[in-house]
Amino acid sequence: MRAPEFLQSTQSSYDAIAEAYTAEHPDSLAGRPLEQALLAAFVDQARASGGAQRPPVADIGSGPGYVTARLHEAGLPVFGVDSSPRMVALARKAHPELRFHVGSMTALDLPDETLGGIVALYSIIHVPDDHLPSVFAGFHRVLRPGAPVLLGFQAGGENGHQRLTERFGREISLDYYWRTPDAVAGHLTRAGLGLYARVLREPEPGEKMPRAFLLARRPVAAGEPAAG
């Protein structure tokens, strides 16, 4: 099946800028205690929901691999997924002890109810609105009951959209979709994922937009045993 056009352009754009992007963002969580605290909360929930079975968690849109590495350092079994083969190659080089795969959140090649959690930081920003319902339905499908999902994204107005045609001196075609936390939370809940927390922080120096974070989880159905 041919990949959606937006996914092809996202892949080719990040392939073109992978080295420069990685050099500029070797670890975007460094020096950001709020983001680190939210990731720690995700880790705690993943441990609690996974129990002794310790199912793997997925870092989707893993880019240079620094979030994957932090999850590994926290003791979680984890792998990274990114649509850019060049990004995956760089992540494997930087973190040879970890697994990184070329793939897309729009078509997760995973069995049902196998993941103990999903982290997607600044990756849904490249997904058009009409694809978000199927993306979050896919998250629901692959998550085990009780497993968490942590999203991070720039918080913009309704139906915000921007296309970049150049970055780091390279020609690209990369679309960004800016959404309110309420809009993304609505997509999550309609996909059957229960919202646990939402956080909005103001822009830091060098940033133009607030950052939003949503922590959700796949509910445990009535009469269904908890994972683990």
N, C-alpha and C positions, 0 to 999 in steps of 0.2 A: 504494500500500500504506500502510495506517495505521501511524504510528509507534508503537512500544511505549509503554505507559502511563508507564513510568519516564522515558522520554525526553521525553515531553510535559510531565511535571511538572518535570523538570530545566530544560527550555527556558523554561517560564513563570516558574519561580522566579528564574532568572538574569535574565530580562527585567525582572522586578520590582525587582531589587536592583542592576542593572548599574552605575548611576552611583555609588552608595554603595560598591559593591565595588571599582570602579576607583579611586575616591578613596583607599580604604584600602590597595589593593595596586597602586600604579602600577608597581612593579618589585620583586617579592618575591625576586629573586636579588641585589639590591644588598646589599652587606655580608655576603654568604654565600660565602666563597671555596671551600668544598667543592663546592657546587652549580655554581659557575662553572667549577671544574676538571673536573667531570664533563661539563658541556656542552662544554668545550673538547676533551675526549677523544672525545665524539661527533662533533664537527666534524672532528677528525683522521681518524676512521674513515670518515666520509662522503666526505671528500676522497679518501682512499686507494681506496675501493671504487668511486667514481664516475669517477675518472680524467679524461681529457680531455672526456668527454661531459657531465660536470657535471649529472646529473639533479637535479630539484628534491627538496627535503625538505619534509615536512609537519609543522607544529606543530599537533597535534590536541588540541582543548580550549584554544584559543589565548587565550580571555578577552580581557584588555585589550591583548594583543599584544606584551608586553615580551620574551617569549622569542623570538617571531618576529623582532623587531627585533634582538636580540642575534645570532641566527643570520645575519641579513642583514649585520650589521656584521662578522661573521667571514668574510664572503665567499661564503656559500652561497646558491644560488638557493632561495628558500623561500616558502611561503605558509601562512596560518593557516586553521584550520577550527574552527568553534564552532557548537553547536546553538542558541545564543541570538542571534536577529537583532539585539537591542539591543546585545549585547556586540560583535558584528561591526561594527555602525555606529560604536561608540565606538573600536574598534581602527583602523578606516579613518580616522577623524578624527584620531587621535593619530599615525598612521603612514601618511600618504596615498601614500607611495611604494611601499607593500607591498600584496600581495593577501591579502584575507581573504574567506572564503566561509562561508555557512551550510550546515552539514552535520553528519553524525554518524559517529563511529567504528564504529557498528553497521552502517552501510551505505555504505562508501566508494565514491563514484561516480568511480572511477579505473580505467584499464586495468591489466591484469596487468603486473607487473615494470616499473613506470615510476618508482618513487620511489627516491631515493638515501638515504633515511633517514626515520625517524619519531621525533618527540619527543612524549611525552604526560605532562606533569607535572601531577599532582593532578587528572586527569580520569577515570581508571578508577575512582576512588573512588565515582562515582555509578552505576556499572554493576553490576547484580546478578550473583551468581556464575554463574547458569545462562546468562548472555549472554557471559561472558568467553571461552569457547572459540571462539565465532564471531567475536568481535572480534579475537582474536589470529590466527585463521585468515585474516581479512581483511588484517591487517598482513602476514602471510606472502605473501599473493597479490599485493599491490601493490608489495612491496619487490623490488628487483633483487637477484640473488645477491651476497652479501657486504655488503649494506647494513645499517647498524645501526639499532637502536631503543633509545631511552632512556626508561625509565619512572620516575616519582617518585610516592610515595604515603605516607600516614600508615600506620605499621606497627602493627597491633593484633592481638588474639587471633583464634582461629578463630571464624568466623561472626559477627564483630562487626557490629552494625548500629545506626544512629541515624537518626532522622527529625527534622528541624527544621521547625517550623511558623511560626517568626518569625525574621527577621534584619534588622538595620538598621531596625527599626520597621515592616517590611512583612510581610504575611501570605504565607507560602510553603508548599510541600510538597516538601522536598528530602531525599532519602535518601542516607546515607553508608554505605559498606561498608568495614570495617576488616579487613585481611588480613595474614597473616605474609608475609615475603619468600619463604619456602619455598613457600607456597601459590601465589603469583603466578608464581614461577619454574617451578613444575610446569605451570601453564597455558601458559606460553611454550614450554617444551620439547615439550609434547604437540602444540602447533601447528606444530612443526618449526623453531622459532627456537632457535639455540644460545646458551646463556648465556655471557657473557664475564666479567662482574664483578657483584658485589653489594656494596652499601655500606649500612651502617646507622649513622645518627648519633643522638645523644641529643637530647632536646628542648631547644631554646633558650628564653630568657626569652619568656614569652607563649605558648609551645606546650605542649600537654598530652601529646603522643604522639611517639615517635621517628619519624624520617623514613627511608624505605627508597628505594633507587635500584637499578635493575637495568639493566645494559647488555647487550644481546643483539644478534644479527645473523642474517640469513638465510644459512645455509651455502651455500657453492658446492659443488654436487654433483660427484661423481667424474666426470671427463671433460667437465665443463662449463667453458667459458672464464670467467675472472673478469670482473666488470663493468668497463667502461671500456676 
